[in-house]
């Protein structure tokens, strides 16, 4: 995927979020609660990961990075699943099915391309240290459990702040509030 497409991932994400807010109609309270729990879990994973991330300057090996190489993207996927789950209804309307399909295709295409580009860059910039890390830690699913033999690293509130992960929290909670308002407004 060309770099120009990757640059559009954030603006497209905002467009998708706007469309989502317009068409979203939470189906039931238990489903809404499950959705909120998934969003909170995804935000928590992203927040945890951001406190270990040096953005290309050093290999992040602590916290969730000892289990998967892309915990920020795993967190984003969980958040997206939560927002998709909030829309579950019987029967399933076309607008909900279309959101699920767009989310799945968009996430798969954009984040796959993004991770491949990032990994090439990390291999070039960090060399053998990153290649060694890559050989021990899976990209998305923690099949092996915690990777052994990585240096220790602790969570840094300063890294969390510098990586501006609070923006994901604010955006996610704003959409949750809108979903709750929409749910309460339905007769």
Secondary structure, 3 states (H helix, E strand, C coil): CCHHHHHCHHHHHHHHHHHHHHHCCCCCHHHHHHHHHHHHHHHHHHHHHHCCCCCCCCCCCCHHHHCECCHHHHHHHHHHHHHHHCCCCCCCCHHHHHHHHHHHHHHHHHHHHHHHHHHHHHHHHHCHHHHHHHHHCECCCCCCCCCCCCCCCCCCHHHHHHCCCHHHHHHHHHHHHHHHHHHHHCC
